[in-house]
Amino acid sequence: MKLSHVALVAVGAFCIVAGGVYFYARDAGQKQALNVLAQIEAEAKALGEDIRIDHGEVTVDVLSGAATVQNLTVTYTQMAESLTAESVTVQANETSLEKGTAEKVVYKASAGKPTFAFERVTLSDFDLTQARNFEKISSDELLAFLRKLTVGELAVENATIQAREGEISVAEFRIEDTQSGVIDKGTVRGVQVKFPSGPTKEFGLDGFSVRNLDLGSVGTDKQDQSLLDVMGVKELVVSGGYLAASDVDETAKLALFEIKDIRRDDGIIIASRALMDGLDIPLRFLAGKNPVLTALVSDIDLDTMSLKMEAVGDLDLKSGILKQDLDLSAAGMGRIGLALVMSGDPERLRKIAKGEIEIASDQGLEDMKIVDLSLKYDDVKLADWIIDALSAGDRKAFAERLALSAGMAMEKDEKMATQLRRAVQAFVTDAGGFEIAVHPSEPFVVGNVGTALKRGTLGEDLGIDVSGR
């Protein structure tokens, strides 16, 4: 499948102009400028008889070695496509585009297709040999081109995309120092997306940045592994996000989310730290127009759920030890903490990390062993509200029913059943919190949990301690 003719001709024309600038600077003659423009038109016509390139004045700055084409228009009449630029300026040497800038660029497609507009597009330190015959490549070949891409900087300012599905505006998109398909730094600022219909009315971001984004495996057999590896990313930051619903006049907001401290072993993520701060979700946003949820949140003396989260993971591929810590809190509601240690065969863990074994399959985590686990929840109001709503005013009776049900689930393990009943009754009665600790005398195989449950030895085998308050 070929890409859009007009877009490819425009790129081809841009590169041809850039290549010709070397001769402008050397010769500086109007005749030479016209020769290069004639070459652009010849390249365009080779793609189809309906392609036409029009332009205004062409000027050459001999001192800077820059050439400017005014009012450039590329039209593909058969497909009703056109691309216009108020001006295109390129500064280059014989093989490299040192800097190219296009002002007020607009791409219009046939009816029903998106329209693109850019206030300014800048490209610098681009090896022109990468773009030979670029206008002739297919979509698959374009992926191969991106995997080898080397460019100093690509920046797009004040972009808008209009389509039937919605409207997108971006204040700035920038990638810096891309070498062989690896983007050292990518930045997006001022994103706003509006939808004419559907459950979401609008969403946006103040900022998004990523370090070391590797395009190397996109469209290849290694793509799945690349996604598991988060495409080589060393750091990712999202700030100032928001999401507005259509059915209720409420907006969820995110102050900050970041993933950092990423370490890898043979392309496998073995350590990372994720932080989330200031995720504010109005309760009416969560309830939407659901009458049951709306009634529930109306009884809560809190308008917004404000979340914070920190998650730290560490995997030792030599010993097969996996550690995961999680701290999640909701202001005025509650806080939950998790500390988990597991062990497994290092080679199997490596295959799971590479996507060669699916976690959901029979070969997944069945052989993993639980070394230690601690789960703690401290309630402020969340459990209190839920229990009040479900108990229909008789909290004591509700606690007794739940405790009885919990104990029956462990009926073959009387010691565990007694402990569980007491913990559930205490938590439901007072809603202070609960704790679950798992400290087996030796690592316990996950696949044996079902067997231990049937024979009534799960509590003893895993060293489980449950308490409520």
N, C-alpha and C positions, 0 to 999 in steps of 0.2 A: 504494500500500500504506500503510495507516495504522499508526502506531506503537502500542505497548502502551497500551491504554485506561487502565489503572490508573496507569501512569507519567505519562501526559499529564494525567489528572485531578488527580494529586497536584501537578504543576507549576502547573496552572491554579489549583488551590485555594491554593497558596502565594502566587501573585501576587495573587489576589483578596484574601486576608487582608492582604497588604502594602498594597494600595491602600486597604483599609478602615481601616488603622491611622491614617491621616491624620484620619479622622473620629472614631476613638476618642479621639485626643489632643485633638481640638477639642471633642467633645461629652461623652466619657467616660461615657456611659450604658450600662447593661446592655442596654437595648432596642436601641441602635445596634449593639452587638456581635452580638446575636442576628440582627439584620437582615443583617449581612455573612455570618454563617455560613449563613443561609438562602439567600443568593445562591450560596454555594459549592455547596450541595446541588442547587440548581436547575441550575447549570452541569453538575454531574455527571450528573444524570438526563437532560439533553439529549443525552448521548452514548450512552445505552442504559439500558433499564429495570432491568438487573441490577447497575447501579453503585450502591454505597451508601457514604456517608461517616458515620462515627461519631466522636465526640470526647468528651473529659471536660470538666473545668473550663476556662473561658475567663477570663483575668485581663487587666486593662489598667493599665499604669503611666502615669499622667497626666504625671508629671514628665519621664520619659524618652521618652514617646511610643511605648512598646513594648507589644505584645500577645502573650500566650502562650496557646497551645492545648495542653492536656494530652491524652495518649493518643489521638492522631489515627490513624484507620484508614480506608483507602480499599480497598474490596473490589469486585472484578468477578467475581461468582459464576459466570457463564457460562464464563469461561476459567480459573476456579480461581486467580485472581491476587489478591494482596493486598499493600498497602504500609502499614507501621505506623511510627509515630514516638512515642517516649516523650513528647517535647514539641517544639513548634515555636514559636519566638519571632521576631517580625518588628518592625523599627523602620523607619518610612518617612515620606516626605512625600507630597504629592498625586500626584507622577509618578515618584518614585524610591524603590527599596528601599535604604535606607541600610545596613541589615545584617539578615540573616536567618540563624537557626541552627536546625538540626534535630538532636535528640539521639537516639541509639540507633535508627537507621533500619534496617528490614528489609523487603526485597522478596522475596516468595515467588511463584514462578510455578507453572504446572501441572506435573504429573509429567514428569520427564525434562528439564526446563529448568533453567537456573542459578538459584541463590538468592544474593541480594546482601545484605550487612549492612555498616553504617557506624556507627562510634561517634559521629561528629559530622560534619555537613556545614554549611559556612558560605559565605554569598554576600553580597557587599557592593557598594555603589555600582552598582546594577543599574537601568537605565532600564526602568520597568514598561511603557512604550509598546512596547518590543520584543516583549513577550509577549502582546499582544492576540490573542485567539483561538488561542493556542498549542496548546491541547488539540485543535484541529481540523486541524492541519497534517499533511501526509504526510511520508514519509522524505525525498523529494526536496526538499520545502519546508524541511525541517529543515536541510539542507545550506546552503540560501540564508540561513537564519536565522543559522547559525554564521559565515558569511562576513561578516555585518554585526554580529556580536556585540561589544558594549561592556560591560565589567564591571570593577569595581575589583579584586575578588579572589574566587576560588572555591577552597575548601579542603575536602578530604575526609580524615578521620583514621581510621586503623585499619579499613580496608576489607577484606572477605573476599568471595570469589566461589567458590561450590561448584558443581561440575558433574560430569557423568560423565567428562569428559575430563581432569579434574584439579581442583586447588584453588589459588587465587591469594590471597595476602594482601599488602596494601600499608599500610605504616605511615603514609605521608602522600602525598597528591597535591595539588599547589597550582599555580594559574596566577594571575599578577599583572598588573595594568594592561593589560587587553585592550582595544584600540581598533580598531573596524571589522574584526574578525576577525584582528588581529595580536596574538599573545600576547607581551608584552615579556619575561616570564620564566616558564618552566614548570619545576617541580621534582617529582621522585618520589623517595621515600626508603623503604628497607626493603622491597624487593620479594622475594617468595618464591613460586615456582611448583612444585607437586608433581604428578607424573604417576603414575597407578596402573599403567600399563604402557607399553611402548615402550622405545627405546634410551636415552632420557633419564629419569633418576629425579627430578631436581630442578635448578632453576637459580634464581639470584637476583641482586640488585643492592643494594649499600649506598646508592647514589645515582645519579640521572640528572638532568641539568639542561640546558635549552636556552634560548637568547635569541633573541627576534624570530621566532617561529614564525608564518608567514603561512598562514591557512586560506583565503585569498581565492580560490584556484583549485580547491579540492577539489570534485570532481563537475562540473567544467566542461571545455570544450574545451582549456583551458590546463593541465590537470592534469599531463600528461606533462612539459611544460616546467617546471612547478613542482617536480616530483620531481627533475629534472636540476639545478634550482637549489637543491635541498634546502629547498624551501619558505621561502626567505628567511632561513634561520637564520644568525645571526652568530657563534654559539658553541655547541658541544655538548660535554658532559663526562659520561663514564660512570666510576664508581668502585666498587671492591669487588665485582666480578662473579664468579660461580662457576657451574660446570656439572658436575653429578654424573652419571656414567654408570650404567646399570642392570646391564650385563653384567660390569663389573669394579668393584671397590671403590676407585675413584679419582675425584678431583675436579680439574678444571682451574680455575684462578683468574686473574683480571685485576685488577691494582691500579688502573690508570688508563688511560683512552683519551680523548683530546680532539681536537677540531677547532677551530682558532681562526685569527685573522689573516685572516678571510675578507673579500675585497674583490670588488665586483661592478661591471659596466659594463652598463647597460641590462638589468638583471636576470640577467646571465650571470656566473657565478663566474670571475674572472680570476686569483685568487690565494687560496691557503689553505695551512695548515700542520696536519698531523696528527701526533699524538704518541701512542705506546703505551709504557707502562712496566709491567714486572712481569706479563707474560702467562706464567704457569707451567703447563705441560702435562706431566703425568706420562707417561713413555713407554709405560707399560702402558695408559694411557687411550687413546693413539693406536692401540696394537696391538689392543685389545679382545680378542676370542676368536679372532682370526686366528692359526693355529698358526705360519705362516711368520714373521709380524711379531713374534709373541711370542718365538720362538726368537732372532730378530735382536736385539731389545732386551735380552734376557737376557744377551747377551754384551757389552753396553755398560756400562762402569763409571760410569754416570750415570743417576739415577732420573728427573730432571725436566728438560725443555727450557724454559729461561727466556728469553723473547724481549723485545727492545726495538726500537722502530721510530720513525723520524722521516721524514716525507715532505713535501716543499715543492714546490708547483707555482705557476707564474706564466705567464699568457697575455696577450700584448700584442695587442689586437684592431686596433690601428692598423698595426703592422708585420707582424703575422702570425707572431710569434716565440713558440714554446711551450718552456718550460723545466720540467724535472722532475728533482728530486733525491730519492734514496732511500737511507737508511742502516738496514739491518736486521742485528741481531746476536742470536746465541744463546749465552748464557754457557757456556763450556766446549766449544763446538761450532765456531763460525765466525762470520764477519762478511762481509756483502756490501754493496757501495756502487755506486750507479748515478747517473750524471749524463748527462742527455739534453737536447739542444737540437734542435728541429725548426722548420721554417718552412712557411708555407702561405698561400694566398690569404685575406686577412682576412675577406672576405664569406663564403667557404665555411666557414671556421672558426666564424663567427658562426652560420651555419645548423646546423652540427653541434652547437654548444653549445645551440642552441634546440631540438634534436631534429628539425629539418626534414630532415636528411640522416642516415641511419643509418651508424654507423662500419663496420658489417659489410657494407654494400652496396658495389656497384662504384663508387659515387660517394663513398665514404667517405674513407679516408686514402691512396688511390692517388696523389693529386697532392701529398701532403705530402713535404717534403724533409728529409733528414737533414743537419743542420749539424755536429753533433759528438756523440760518444757515448763514454762511458768506463764500463766495467764491471770491478769488481775484487772478487775473493773471497779472503779470508785464512782458511785452515783452522786449527782447533785440534785437533779430533778427529773431526768429523762425516764428512768425506770419507775420512779414515783408516779409520774403522770400516766404511764402506760398501765401500770398495775391498778391504779384508781379507776381508769376507764374500763378495764376488763373485769374488775371484781364486782362491779355493780353495787358498790357501797358496803359489801361484806368482805373485807380484806382477809380476815382471819379464816373464814371458810374457804376462800379462794386459795389461800396459802396451803391449807390442809389438803385440798384436792390435788394441787400441783405436786406437793411433796409425796403424796401417795402414788401418783402416776410415775414420778421419777424413781421411786423405790421399786416399783413393779418392773421397770426396765432393767433393773439389776437384781432380779429376784434370786438368781442362782449364786449371787455373791452377797451374802447377808451383811458382812462388814461394810462393803462398799455401798450397799443399799441404805443402810442405816446412816452412814455419813452423808450420802446424797440427800436423803429426806430432811435431815437436820439443816443442811446448807440451804436447800431450796426454801424451806419454811422460814428460816431466819431472813433470807434475802427478800422474799415476797412480803414478809411482815414489816420489815424495817427499811428496805430499799437502800441500805447503806453501801453495799458492794458485795463482790464475791471473789474468791481466788481458787484457781485450780493449779496444783503443782504435780508434775510427773517426774519422779526421780527413780528410774529403774536401777536395780543393783548392777545390771549390765545392759548394754544397748539392746533394745527390744525391736524385733523385726515387725514392720508395719503390717505385712501380710498375715501375721499371726494374731492380730487383734480380734478378728472374728472368732477364731478357735478359742481364745482365752475367754471371750465373752460367753460362749456357749458352755464352757466347763466351769464358769463362775470363778475364775482366777485373775480376771483383768486387773482389779485393784491391786492385788499382791504382786502380779508380774510387772506391772508398770510403776509400782510405788506411788499410787495416786493418793493425793490428799486434797479434799474439797471442803471449803468453808464459806459460809455466808454470814452477812451481818446487816 
